[in-house]
Amino acid sequence: MAQTFPPRSLDYGYPDLTAFDDAAWLSVFDAGFARHKEEIETIAAAGEPATVANTLHAFGRSGALLNSALRAFSCVYSAHATEARQQVYAELAPQRAAHEDWIALHPQLNARFRQLHDRLSAGEVEASAEQRWMLQQQMVQAEAAGAALNESDRARLLELNQRLAAEETAYQQLQSREVGPRKPGRR
């Protein structure tokens, strides 16, 4: 069973992460990745024509559990990068790269964005200037990420991105070990 965050018992509804076991982070991330994939698949497979609400807004709301877990982990990792947290970070980096690639290269999701773009151009739906800009940015990012690549090139890109994420993480951790812990009062 997937680990969940502890109850939100602190001010402003924040969870008490001091009571959270470092070994449980990967389970929380797995749950976050799984829920985000479900949300993306729901958007991509929607039967009704693409609108700002059912495509762009739904995409913006997706991934809340994953984003919450990533922000929380980033805080505890930045404050105190224990060996256990460094191991979690090392395992998380290629998983996160693969997940982000999966979203950016998702053919049906990108088709929904194109359909929304086409419907906006045809005047079938309305969107604010900000919404149009956001849609355009999403489409540009998908293209830059390799959405237009053929299947074999896309598979190679995914492999390279995961490898780069793992190597980058290893390098960052090596640097932090060489520098050593910060001394109070020193920059």
Salt bridges, closest charged atoms under 4 A:
ASP22 OD1 - ARG85 NE 2.99
GLU41 OE2 - HIS106 NE2 3.28
GLU100 OE2 - ARG96 NE 3.08
ASP118 OD1 - HIS117 ND1 3.71
GLU124 OE1 - ARG119 NE 2.95
GLU151 OE1 - ARG154 NH1 3.57
GLU159 OE2 - ARG156 NH1 2.92
